[in-house]
Amino acid sequence: MMLQMDKVTVFNQALAQLGDREYAKNSPAGRAVDLWWPTVLREALLFGAWTWATRRLELDRSVMRHPIPDDCLRVLRVGADLFRIEGRELVIERYGKRAAGSDKLVVDYLSDEVARSEVLPDHSPFFIKGVVFILAGRCALKLASSPQLAAALEAQGESFLRKALHGDACQHSSNDQDPLVEILNSSIF
């Protein structure tokens, strides 16, 4: 089971960057983080092709128009040579060589499931820190009246998101294996 961090914890961490404030629903600080939370979370998800937010969809190749899933933020890959996106529809113009021998059209997309659940996965601490700092930066103008602080916090948040994206990509393409597994599964005879 994947551990997750709830939004109130993120709110408290973001407000801590601005002083000793604590999240309270209808306080000025609470209204500021409530206002910016959905926007900041979606922007953080759109920052890169996170492996933990990527979904794969297999569609029928005989159909040339497919609806884009409701949770799709951005289409990442389509298993066709020529396609276009019209509104919330994926229109295939030519399948070509990429899809030869397959009866399914494979579409990878970035899902906003994390944004909808409003709970962040704990396995990506730099992603969480990035969200915290960007959220603090957005609230800094209203709560601290400091454009310099806002810019510095947002820059720090983007730096954390870059680290998170790099770590996510490295982990995804890694072939790390536990050396004990091979040793314990082998026989000495």
C-alpha positions in Angstrom: 0.0 0.0 0.0 1.4 3.4 -1.0 1.6 6.0 1.8 0.1 9.4 1.0 0.3 12.9 2.3 -3.0 14.8 2.7 -3.6 18.3 1.6 -3.8 19.8 5.2 -0.3 18.6 5.9 0.9 20.3 2.6 -1.0 23.4 3.6 0.7 23.6 7.0 4.1 23.0 5.4 3.5 25.8 2.9 2.3 28.2 5.5 5.3 27.3 7.7 7.5 28.8 4.9 5.7 32.1 5.5 6.0 32.1 9.3 4.3 30.3 12.2 0.9 30.1 10.6 -1.3 27.0 10.7 -4.1 26.1 8.3 -7.6 27.1 9.5 -10.3 26.8 6.9 -11.8 30.3 6.9 -8.8 32.3 8.0 -7.0 34.6 5.5 -4.2 32.1 5.2 -6.6 29.2 4.8 -8.5 31.0 2.1 -5.3 31.7 0.2 -4.1 28.1 0.2 -7.6 26.8 -0.7 -7.6 29.2 -3.6 -4.2 28.3 -5.0 -4.2 24.5 -4.2 -5.9 23.1 -7.3 -3.9 25.3 -9.7 -0.6 24.6 -8.1 -1.2 20.9 -8.0 -2.2 20.7 -11.7 0.8 22.8 -12.7 3.1 20.5 -10.7 1.6 17.5 -12.5 2.1 19.2 -15.9 5.7 19.9 -15.0 6.8 16.6 -16.5 5.8 13.1 -17.5 5.6 11.5 -14.0 5.7 7.7 -14.2 3.4 7.4 -11.2 0.8 9.7 -12.9 1.0 8.1 -16.4 -1.8 5.9 -17.5 -2.0 3.6 -20.5 -5.1 3.1 -22.5 -5.7 0.5 -25.2 -8.3 1.5 -27.8 -9.9 -0.2 -30.8 -8.0 0.5 -34.0 -11.1 0.2 -36.2 -12.4 3.5 -34.8 -10.7 6.7 -36.0 -12.1 9.1 -33.3 -11.6 8.3 -29.6 -12.8 10.4 -26.6 -9.9 11.6 -24.4 -10.4 10.3 -20.8 -11.8 12.7 -18.3 -8.7 12.4 -16.1 -6.3 13.3 -18.9 -4.2 16.4 -18.4 -1.9 15.8 -21.4 -1.5 13.1 -24.0 2.1 11.8 -23.9 2.3 9.2 -26.6 0.0 7.8 -29.3 0.7 4.6 -31.2 -0.1 6.1 -34.6 2.0 8.0 -37.1 -0.5 10.8 -37.7 -3.1 12.1 -35.3 -4.5 15.3 -33.9 -6.4 16.4 -30.9 -9.7 18.2 -31.4 -11.2 19.4 -28.2 -11.5 16.3 -26.0 -11.2 13.8 -28.9 -8.2 12.0 -30.4 -8.5 11.8 -34.1 -6.3 9.2 -35.9 -5.5 10.1 -39.5 -2.9 7.3 -40.2 -1.7 4.3 -38.1 1.4 3.6 -40.2 4.3 1.3 -39.3 4.2 1.9 -35.6 0.9 0.1 -35.1 1.5 -2.7 -37.6 0.5 -6.2 -36.3 -1.5 -4.8 -33.4 -5.3 -4.6 -33.1 -5.1 -2.0 -30.4 -4.1 1.6 -30.3 -2.0 2.4 -27.3 -2.2 5.8 -25.8 -0.2 7.0 -22.8 -1.4 10.1 -21.0 -0.8 12.1 -17.8 -3.6 11.6 -15.4 -4.9 14.2 -12.9 -6.0 11.4 -10.5 -3.6 12.8 -7.9 -5.1 16.3 -8.3 -8.6 15.0 -8.0 -7.9 12.9 -4.9 -6.0 15.9 -3.3 -3.6 13.4 -1.7 0.1 13.4 -2.7 2.2 10.2 -2.9 4.9 10.0 -0.3 7.3 8.1 -2.5 8.2 11.4 -4.3 9.4 13.7 -1.5 10.9 16.3 -3.9 7.5 16.5 -5.7 5.8 17.2 -2.4 8.5 19.8 -1.5 8.0 21.4 -4.9 4.3 21.7 -4.4 4.8 23.1 -0.9 7.2 25.8 -2.0 5.2 26.8 -5.1 2.0 27.0 -3.0 3.9 29.1 -0.4 5.1 31.3 -3.2 1.6 31.9 -4.6 0.3 32.7 -1.1 3.3 35.0 -0.2 1.9 37.9 -2.2 -1.3 37.9 -0.2 0.0 36.9 3.2 3.4 38.5 3.3 3.1 41.2 0.7 6.6 40.3 -0.6 7.1 39.8 -4.4 10.7 38.9 -3.8 9.8 36.2 -1.3 7.1 34.9 -3.7 9.6 34.7 -6.6 12.2 33.0 -4.4 9.8 30.4 -3.1 8.4 29.6 -6.6 12.0 29.2 -7.9 12.8 26.9 -5.1 9.7 24.9 -5.8 10.5 24.5 -9.5 14.0 23.4 -8.5 12.5 20.7 -6.3 10.2 19.6 -9.1 13.2 19.3 -11.5 14.9 17.1 -8.9 11.8 15.0 -8.5 11.4 14.6 -12.3 15.0 13.6 -12.7 14.7 11.1 -9.8 11.5 9.7 -11.3 13.1 9.2 -14.7 16.2 7.6 -13.2 14.2 5.2 -11.1 11.9 4.3 -14.0 14.8 3.4 -16.3 16.9 1.8 -13.6 17.7 -1.9 -13.6 18.6 -2.0 -9.9 18.1 -5.4 -8.4 18.7 -6.7 -4.9 21.9 -8.8 -5.1 20.6 -11.1 -2.3 17.7 -12.3 -4.4 19.9 -14.0 -6.9 22.2 -15.4 -4.2 19.3 -16.7 -2.1 17.6 -18.3 -5.1 20.6 -20.1 -6.3 21.9 -23.5 -5.1 25.4 -24.2 -4.0 25.3 -27.7 -5.6 
